[in-house]
Amino acid sequence: MDSLTQIKCPIALEFDEFEKRFNLAMTHREGLLASVLAHINQRGGKRMRPILTLLMAKNFGEINEVTLNASLALELLHTATLVHDDVVDESDERRGQPSVNASFNNKVAVLVGDYILSTALLHVSKTCNPLIVENLSRLGQTLASGEILQLSNIKNNDFSEDDYYSVIHKKTASLFESCAIQGCLSVGATAEQVEKARKFGCALGMMFQIRDDIFDYYDSREIGKPTGNDMAEGKLTLPVLYALNNSNYESMVNLAKKVKAGTINADEIAVLVEFAKQYGGIAYAEQRMKDFYDEAMVFVDECVKKADLRQSLVTYLDYVMKRNY
């Protein structure tokens, strides 16, 4: 049994129902909208976030209509932000396939992203749960503010690790947090249980993004982006930030400034990538992932009593730590 199948074991039937509803939400009868939605949906994805929502609900109760609508709203919001992010980043690919803006154009991408976002709002309204509605609304604000913070960081010459963590918390970990929170809220978990689940989701999301950023230091078509793509977009991630802050090479600092200025070329990016590897950046990033793994395991040890759910969540954490795409 592969890892993803094992993760989904305790929620297999409910996940199948989620998939049916998500595919329906991403379907339109005719025209350009139908074509674009089909283009987005054919990428599939592992659905790690709705899996987390369902697992949290199962841990504290029984998955129900509120859980399913919350899961749909969260995944639709996530999908909309990916479409919009590709426009902001001027990305031509998403998961190794042409992005919406590349296949159609920016106008279509923005409008279809808005359509998917509105569909997310429709489903969250069906939960009839003010706390879930508020959480999704605040999540939308946080995701957008994370993108803006990242753009702001590109314009300064600081190499702050704290700023990096702030960005990835807003852009990535906040979504995993919301998935955990809403799964709990959908089954009436206590405030204490919700808070412990939130911390699990946060640690998981931080791990997830650090692993994503490590990918950028290796060339793989499975990932869907070339080596150094983040640097080409003006972003300095954890491995190179660590190397810059723990060595004394003015030449590397100057290259990093060129990353932020948007004037660096491919050969110079290759030098920075190798510098990050040689000066412990990858090893440090992997250790930080292990730290977040240990934080997440506190929830599993304290709050997960059912053996199948415990196995599922441990496998989930291991998968995020070790995944190669």
C-alpha positions as a Markdown table, in Angstrom:
| # | Residue | x | y | z |
|---|---|---|---|---|
| 1 | Met | 0.0 | 0.0 | 0.0 |
| 2 | Asp | 1.4 | 3.4 | -1.0 |
| 3 | Ser | 1.6 | 6.2 | 1.5 |
| 4 | Leu | -1.3 | 8.3 | 0.2 |
| 5 | Thr | -3.6 | 5.3 | 0.2 |
| 6 | Gln | -2.5 | 4.5 | 3.8 |
| 7 | Ile | -3.1 | 8.1 | 4.8 |
| 8 | Lys | -6.7 | 8.0 | 3.4 |
| 9 | Cys | -7.6 | 4.6 | 4.9 |
| 10 | Pro | -9.7 | 5.9 | 7.9 |
| 11 | Ile | -11.6 | 8.3 | 5.6 |
| 12 | Ala | -11.7 | 6.4 | 2.3 |
| 13 | Leu | -15.4 | 6.6 | 1.8 |
| 14 | Glu | -15.8 | 10.2 | 2.9 |
| 15 | Phe | -12.8 | 11.2 | 0.7 |
| 16 | Asp | -14.5 | 9.6 | -2.3 |
| 17 | Glu | -17.6 | 11.7 | -1.6 |
| 18 | Phe | -15.4 | 14.8 | -1.3 |
| 19 | Glu | -13.9 | 14.1 | -4.7 |
| 20 | Lys | -17.3 | 13.7 | -6.4 |
| 21 | Arg | -18.4 | 17.0 | -4.9 |
| 22 | Phe | -15.2 | 18.8 | -5.8 |
| 23 | Asn | -15.3 | 17.6 | -9.4 |
| 24 | Leu | -18.9 | 18.8 | -9.6 |
| 25 | Ala | -18.0 | 22.2 | -8.2 |
| 26 | Met | -15.2 | 22.4 | -10.8 |
| 27 | Thr | -17.6 | 21.6 | -13.7 |
| 28 | His | -19.5 | 24.0 | -15.9 |
| 29 | Arg | -21.9 | 23.2 | -18.7 |
| 30 | Glu | -20.4 | 25.0 | -21.7 |
| 31 | Gly | -18.2 | 27.7 | -23.1 |
| 32 | Leu | -14.8 | 29.0 | -22.1 |
| 33 | Leu | -15.4 | 28.7 | -18.4 |
| 34 | Ala | -16.1 | 24.9 | -18.8 |
| 35 | Ser | -12.8 | 24.6 | -20.7 |
| 36 | Val | -10.7 | 26.4 | -18.2 |
| 37 | Leu | -12.2 | 24.6 | -15.2 |
| 38 | Ala | -11.5 | 21.3 | -16.9 |
| 39 | His | -8.0 | 22.4 | -17.6 |
| 40 | Ile | -7.4 | 23.2 | -13.9 |
| 41 | Asn | -9.1 | 20.0 | -12.7 |
| 42 | Gln | -7.2 | 17.6 | -14.9 |
| 43 | Arg | -4.0 | 18.5 | -12.9 |
| 44 | Gly | -5.7 | 16.6 | -10.0 |
| 45 | Gly | -3.4 | 16.9 | -7.0 |
| 46 | Lys | -3.0 | 14.8 | -3.9 |
| 47 | Arg | -5.7 | 16.8 | -2.0 |
| 48 | Met | -3.5 | 16.8 | 1.1 |
| 49 | Arg | -5.5 | 19.7 | 2.7 |
| 50 | Pro | -9.0 | 18.2 | 2.5 |
| 51 | Ile | -7.6 | 14.9 | 3.7 |
| 52 | Leu | -6.4 | 16.8 | 6.8 |
| 53 | Thr | -9.8 | 18.3 | 7.4 |
| 54 | Leu | -11.5 | 15.0 | 7.1 |
| 55 | Leu | -8.9 | 13.3 | 9.4 |
| 56 | Met | -9.3 | 15.9 | 12.1 |
| 57 | Ala | -13.1 | 15.6 | 12.0 |
| 58 | Lys | -12.8 | 11.8 | 12.2 |
| 59 | Asn | -10.5 | 12.1 | 15.2 |
| 60 | Phe | -13.0 | 14.2 | 17.2 |
| 61 | Gly | -16.3 | 13.0 | 15.9 |
| 62 | Glu | -18.1 | 11.8 | 12.7 |
| 63 | Ile | -17.6 | 13.4 | 9.3 |
| 64 | Asn | -20.8 | 15.1 | 8.2 |
| 65 | Glu | -22.3 | 17.6 | 5.7 |
| 66 | Val | -20.6 | 20.5 | 7.5 |
| 67 | Thr | -17.2 | 18.8 | 7.3 |
| 68 | Leu | -17.7 | 18.1 | 3.6 |
| 69 | Asn | -18.7 | 21.7 | 2.8 |
| 70 | Ala | -15.9 | 23.1 | 4.8 |
| 71 | Ser | -13.4 | 20.8 | 3.0 |
| 72 | Leu | -14.8 | 21.9 | -0.4 |
| 73 | Ala | -14.6 | 25.6 | 0.5 |
| 74 | Leu | -11.0 | 25.3 | 1.7 |
| 75 | Glu | -9.8 | 23.3 | -1.4 |
| 76 | Leu | -11.7 | 25.7 | -3.8 |
| 77 | Leu | -10.1 | 28.7 | -2.0 |
| 78 | His | -6.7 | 27.0 | -2.4 |
| 79 | Thr | -7.3 | 26.3 | -6.0 |
| 80 | Ala | -8.4 | 29.9 | -6.7 |
| 81 | Thr | -5.2 | 31.3 | -5.0 |
| 82 | Leu | -3.0 | 29.0 | -7.2 |
| 83 | Val | -4.6 | 30.4 | -10.3 |
| 84 | His | -4.1 | 34.0 | -9.1 |
| 85 | Asp | -0.6 | 33.3 | -7.9 |
| 86 | Asp | 0.5 | 32.1 | -11.4 |
| 87 | Val | -0.7 | 35.5 | -12.8 |
| 88 | Val | 1.2 | 37.4 | -10.1 |
| 89 | Asp | 4.4 | 35.3 | -10.6 |
| 90 | Glu | 4.0 | 35.2 | -14.4 |
| 91 | Ser | 4.4 | 31.4 | -14.2 |
| 92 | Asp | 4.0 | 29.4 | -17.3 |
| 93 | Glu | 3.7 | 26.0 | -15.5 |
| 94 | Arg | 1.8 | 24.5 | -12.6 |
| 95 | Arg | 2.7 | 20.9 | -11.6 |
| 96 | Gly | 4.5 | 20.4 | -14.9 |
| 97 | Gln | 1.5 | 21.5 | -17.0 |
| 98 | Pro | 0.8 | 24.9 | -18.6 |
| 99 | Ser | -0.8 | 27.3 | -16.2 |
| 100 | Val | -4.1 | 28.9 | -16.9 |
| 101 | Asn | -2.6 | 32.3 | -17.7 |
| 102 | Ala | -0.2 | 30.6 | -20.2 |
| 103 | Ser | -2.9 | 28.4 | -21.8 |
| 104 | Phe | -5.4 | 31.2 | -22.0 |
| 105 | Asn | -4.4 | 34.7 | -20.8 |
| 106 | Asn | -4.2 | 36.8 | -17.6 |
| 107 | Lys | -7.7 | 38.1 | -17.9 |
| 108 | Val | -9.3 | 34.7 | -18.1 |
| 109 | Ala | -7.1 | 33.4 | -15.3 |
| 110 | Val | -8.1 | 36.2 | -12.9 |
| 111 | Leu | -11.8 | 35.9 | -13.8 |
| 112 | Val | -11.9 | 32.1 | -13.4 |
| 113 | Gly | -10.0 | 32.4 | -10.1 |
| 114 | Asp | -12.7 | 34.8 | -9.0 |
| 115 | Tyr | -15.4 | 32.3 | -10.1 |
| 116 | Ile | -13.7 | 29.5 | -8.1 |
| 117 | Leu | -13.4 | 31.8 | -5.0 |
| 118 | Ser | -17.1 | 32.6 | -5.2 |
| 119 | Thr | -17.8 | 28.8 | -5.4 |
| 120 | Ala | -15.8 | 28.4 | -2.2 |
| 121 | Leu | -17.9 | 31.1 | -0.5 |
| 122 | Leu | -21.1 | 29.3 | -1.7 |
| 123 | His | -20.0 | 26.1 | 0.0 |
| 124 | Val | -18.8 | 27.6 | 3.2 |
| 125 | Ser | -22.1 | 29.3 | 3.5 |
| 126 | Lys | -23.7 | 25.9 | 3.5 |
| 127 | Thr | -22.0 | 25.0 | 6.7 |
| 128 | Cys | -24.2 | 27.5 | 8.6 |
| 129 | Asn | -21.4 | 27.7 | 11.1 |
| 130 | Pro | -20.3 | 31.3 | 11.8 |
| 131 | Leu | -16.9 | 30.2 | 13.2 |
| 132 | Ile | -16.1 | 28.2 | 10.0 |
| 133 | Val | -17.2 | 31.1 | 7.8 |
| 134 | Glu | -15.1 | 33.6 | 9.8 |
| 135 | Asn | -12.1 | 31.2 | 9.7 |
| 136 | Leu | -12.3 | 30.9 | 5.9 |
| 137 | Ser | -12.7 | 34.7 | 5.5 |
| 138 | Arg | -9.7 | 35.4 | 7.7 |
| 139 | Leu | -7.7 | 32.7 | 5.8 |
| 140 | Gly | -8.4 | 34.6 | 2.5 |
| 141 | Gln | -7.0 | 37.7 | 4.1 |
| 142 | Thr | -3.9 | 35.9 | 5.5 |
| 143 | Leu | -3.1 | 34.2 | 2.1 |
| 144 | Ala | -3.3 | 37.6 | 0.3 |
| 145 | Ser | -1.2 | 39.4 | 2.9 |
| 146 | Gly | 1.4 | 36.7 | 2.7 |
| 147 | Glu | 1.8 | 37.3 | -1.1 |
| 148 | Ile | 2.1 | 41.0 | -0.4 |
| 149 | Leu | 4.6 | 40.4 | 2.3 |
| 150 | Gln | 6.7 | 38.3 | 0.0 |
| 151 | Leu | 6.6 | 41.0 | -2.7 |
| 152 | Ser | 7.7 | 43.5 | 0.0 |
| 153 | Asn | 10.6 | 41.3 | 1.1 |
| 154 | Ile | 11.9 | 41.1 | -2.5 |
| 155 | Lys | 12.5 | 44.9 | -2.4 |
| 156 | Asn | 14.7 | 44.9 | 0.7 |
| 157 | Asn | 18.3 | 43.7 | 1.1 |
| 158 | Asp | 17.7 | 41.9 | 4.4 |
| 159 | Phe | 18.3 | 38.1 | 4.6 |
| 160 | Ser | 16.1 | 37.5 | 7.6 |
| 161 | Glu | 15.1 | 34.0 | 8.5 |
| 162 | Asp | 12.3 | 35.4 | 10.6 |
| 163 | Asp | 10.9 | 37.2 | 7.6 |
| 164 | Tyr | 11.0 | 33.9 | 5.7 |
| 165 | Tyr | 9.1 | 32.0 | 8.4 |
| 166 | Ser | 6.5 | 34.8 | 8.5 |
| 167 | Val | 5.9 | 34.6 | 4.7 |
| 168 | Ile | 5.6 | 30.8 | 4.6 |
| 169 | His | 3.3 | 30.8 | 7.6 |
| 170 | Lys | 1.0 | 33.2 | 5.9 |
| 171 | Lys | 1.2 | 31.7 | 2.4 |
| 172 | Thr | 1.2 | 28.0 | 3.3 |
| 173 | Ala | 1.0 | 27.0 | 7.0 |
| 174 | Ser | -2.1 | 29.1 | 7.5 |
| 175 | Leu | -4.1 | 27.0 | 5.1 |
| 176 | Phe | -3.1 | 23.8 | 6.8 |
| 177 | Glu | -4.0 | 25.5 | 10.1 |
| 178 | Ser | -7.5 | 26.3 | 8.8 |
| 179 | Cys | -8.0 | 22.7 | 7.5 |
| 180 | Ala | -7.3 | 21.4 | 10.9 |
| 181 | Ile | -9.4 | 24.0 | 12.7 |
| 182 | Gln | -12.4 | 23.6 | 10.4 |
| 183 | Gly | -12.3 | 19.8 | 10.7 |
| 184 | Cys | -12.5 | 20.2 | 14.4 |
| 185 | Leu | -15.2 | 22.9 | 14.3 |
| 186 | Ser | -17.4 | 20.8 | 12.0 |
| 187 | Val | -17.8 | 18.1 | 14.7 |
| 188 | Gly | -18.1 | 20.3 | 17.7 |
| 189 | Ala | -14.6 | 19.9 | 19.2 |
| 190 | Thr | -13.7 | 21.8 | 22.3 |
| 191 | Ala | -11.7 | 25.1 | 22.1 |
| 192 | Glu | -8.7 | 23.3 | 23.6 |
| 193 | Gln | -8.9 | 20.5 | 21.0 |
| 194 | Val | -9.2 | 23.1 | 18.2 |
| 195 | Glu | -6.1 | 24.9 | 19.5 |
| 196 | Lys | -4.0 | 21.8 | 19.7 |
| 197 | Ala | -5.2 | 20.8 | 16.1 |
| 198 | Arg | -4.3 | 24.3 | 14.9 |
| 199 | Lys | -0.7 | 23.9 | 16.2 |
| 200 | Phe | -0.5 | 20.5 | 14.4 |
| 201 | Gly | -1.7 | 22.1 | 11.2 |
| 202 | Cys | 0.8 | 25.0 | 11.5 |
| 203 | Ala | 3.8 | 22.7 | 12.1 |
| 204 | Leu | 2.7 | 20.5 | 9.2 |
| 205 | Gly | 2.3 | 23.4 | 6.8 |
| 206 | Met | 5.7 | 24.8 | 7.8 |
| 207 | Met | 7.3 | 21.4 | 7.0 |
| 208 | Phe | 5.4 | 21.3 | 3.7 |
| 209 | Gln | 6.7 | 24.6 | 2.5 |
| 210 | Ile | 10.3 | 24.1 | 3.6 |
| 211 | Arg | 10.3 | 20.8 | 1.6 |
| 212 | Asp | 8.8 | 22.6 | -1.4 |
| 213 | Asp | 11.6 | 25.2 | -1.1 |
| 214 | Ile | 14.3 | 22.5 | -0.9 |
| 215 | Phe | 13.0 | 21.1 | -4.2 |
| 216 | Asp | 14.2 | 24.4 | -5.9 |
| 217 | Tyr | 17.8 | 23.4 | -5.3 |
| 218 | Tyr | 17.4 | 20.3 | -7.5 |
| 219 | Asp | 16.3 | 19.8 | -11.1 |
| 220 | Ser | 13.2 | 17.6 | -11.5 |
| 221 | Arg | 10.5 | 17.7 | -14.1 |
| 222 | Glu | 8.2 | 15.9 | -11.6 |
| 223 | Ile | 8.2 | 19.1 | -9.5 |
| 224 | Gly | 7.3 | 21.2 | -12.5 |
| 225 | Lys | 9.9 | 24.0 | -12.2 |
| 226 | Pro | 13.6 | 24.2 | -13.0 |
| 227 | Thr | 16.4 | 24.6 | -10.5 |
| 228 | Gly | 16.6 | 28.1 | -9.1 |
| 229 | Asn | 13.2 | 29.1 | -10.2 |
| 230 | Asp | 12.5 | 30.8 | -6.9 |
| 231 | Met | 15.6 | 32.9 | -7.2 |
| 232 | Ala | 14.7 | 33.8 | -10.8 |
| 233 | Glu | 11.5 | 35.2 | -9.3 |
| 234 | Gly | 13.4 | 37.2 | -6.7 |
| 235 | Lys | 12.8 | 34.8 | -3.7 |
| 236 | Leu | 15.5 | 33.7 | -1.3 |
| 237 | Thr | 14.5 | 30.6 | 0.6 |
| 238 | Leu | 15.7 | 29.0 | 3.8 |
| 239 | Pro | 18.8 | 27.0 | 2.5 |
| 240 | Val | 20.5 | 30.0 | 0.9 |
| 241 | Leu | 19.4 | 32.4 | 3.7 |
| 242 | Tyr | 21.1 | 30.1 | 6.2 |
| 243 | Ala | 24.3 | 29.9 | 4.1 |
| 244 | Leu | 24.4 | 33.7 | 3.7 |
| 245 | Asn | 23.9 | 34.3 | 7.4 |
| 246 | Asn | 26.5 | 31.7 | 8.5 |
| 247 | Ser | 29.4 | 32.5 | 6.2 |
| 248 | Asn | 31.4 | 35.5 | 5.1 |
| 249 | Tyr | 31.4 | 35.7 | 1.4 |
| 250 | Glu | 30.7 | 39.2 | 0.0 |
| 251 | Ser | 30.5 | 37.8 | -3.5 |
| 252 | Met | 27.5 | 35.6 | -2.5 |
| 253 | Val | 25.8 | 38.5 | -0.7 |
| 254 | Asn | 26.2 | 40.5 | -3.9 |
| 255 | Leu | 24.6 | 37.7 | -5.9 |
| 256 | Ala | 21.8 | 37.5 | -3.4 |
| 257 | Lys | 21.2 | 41.2 | -3.8 |
| 258 | Lys | 21.0 | 40.7 | -7.6 |
| 259 | Val | 18.3 | 38.0 | -6.9 |
| 260 | Lys | 16.2 | 40.6 | -5.1 |
| 261 | Ala | 16.9 | 43.2 | -7.8 |
| 262 | Gly | 15.8 | 40.8 | -10.5 |
| 263 | Thr | 19.1 | 41.2 | -12.4 |
| 264 | Ile | 20.6 | 37.8 | -11.8 |
| 265 | Asn | 21.3 | 35.4 | -14.6 |
| 266 | Ala | 21.0 | 31.6 | -14.8 |
| 267 | Asp | 24.8 | 31.0 | -14.3 |
| 268 | Glu | 24.8 | 33.2 | -11.2 |
| 269 | Ile | 21.8 | 31.4 | -9.8 |
| 270 | Ala | 23.6 | 28.1 | -10.3 |
| 271 | Val | 26.5 | 29.5 | -8.2 |
| 272 | Leu | 24.1 | 30.5 | -5.4 |
| 273 | Val | 22.4 | 27.1 | -5.4 |
| 274 | Glu | 25.8 | 25.3 | -5.1 |
| 275 | Phe | 26.8 | 27.7 | -2.4 |
| 276 | Ala | 23.7 | 26.9 | -0.4 |
| 277 | Lys | 24.4 | 23.2 | -0.6 |
| 278 | Gln | 28.1 | 23.5 | 0.3 |
| 279 | Tyr | 27.5 | 25.7 | 3.3 |
| 280 | Gly | 24.9 | 23.6 | 5.0 |
| 281 | Gly | 21.7 | 25.2 | 3.8 |
| 282 | Ile | 20.0 | 22.0 | 2.8 |
| 283 | Ala | 21.0 | 20.2 | 6.0 |
| 284 | Tyr | 19.8 | 23.1 | 8.1 |
| 285 | Ala | 16.4 | 23.3 | 6.2 |
| 286 | Glu | 16.0 | 19.5 | 6.8 |
| 287 | Gln | 16.7 | 19.9 | 10.5 |
| 288 | Arg | 14.1 | 22.7 | 10.7 |
| 289 | Met | 11.6 | 20.3 | 9.1 |
| 290 | Lys | 12.5 | 17.7 | 11.8 |
| 291 | Asp | 11.8 | 20.4 | 14.5 |
| 292 | Phe | 8.4 | 21.0 | 13.1 |
| 293 | Tyr | 7.8 | 17.3 | 12.8 |
| 294 | Asp | 8.5 | 16.9 | 16.5 |
| 295 | Glu | 6.1 | 19.8 | 17.2 |
| 296 | Ala | 3.3 | 18.1 | 15.2 |
| 297 | Met | 3.9 | 14.7 | 17.0 |
| 298 | Val | 2.9 | 16.4 | 20.3 |
| 299 | Phe | -0.7 | 16.5 | 19.0 |
| 300 | Val | -0.6 | 12.9 | 17.7 |
| 301 | Asp | 0.7 | 11.7 | 21.1 |
| 302 | Glu | -1.8 | 13.7 | 23.2 |
| 303 | Cys | -4.9 | 13.8 | 21.1 |
| 304 | Val | -5.1 | 10.8 | 18.7 |
| 305 | Lys | -6.3 | 7.7 | 20.5 |
| 306 | Lys | -7.6 | 5.5 | 17.6 |
| 307 | Ala | -4.8 | 3.3 | 16.1 |
| 308 | Asp | -5.9 | 3.8 | 12.5 |
| 309 | Leu | -6.0 | 7.6 | 12.7 |
| 310 | Arg | -2.7 | 7.6 | 14.5 |
| 311 | Gln | -1.1 | 5.5 | 11.8 |
| 312 | Ser | -2.6 | 7.8 | 9.2 |
| 313 | Leu | -1.4 | 11.0 | 10.7 |
| 314 | Val | 2.1 | 9.7 | 11.3 |
| 315 | Thr | 2.3 | 8.5 | 7.7 |
| 316 | Tyr | 1.0 | 11.9 | 6.6 |
| 317 | Leu | 3.9 | 13.6 | 8.5 |
| 318 | Asp | 6.5 | 11.1 | 7.1 |
| 319 | Tyr | 5.2 | 11.7 | 3.6 |
| 320 | Val | 5.5 | 15.5 | 3.9 |
| 321 | Met | 9.1 | 15.1 | 5.3 |
| 322 | Lys | 10.2 | 12.7 | 2.6 |
| 323 | Arg | 8.2 | 13.5 | -0.5 |
| 324 | Asn | 10.2 | 14.1 | -3.7 |
| 325 | Tyr | 7.6 | 16.1 | -5.6 |
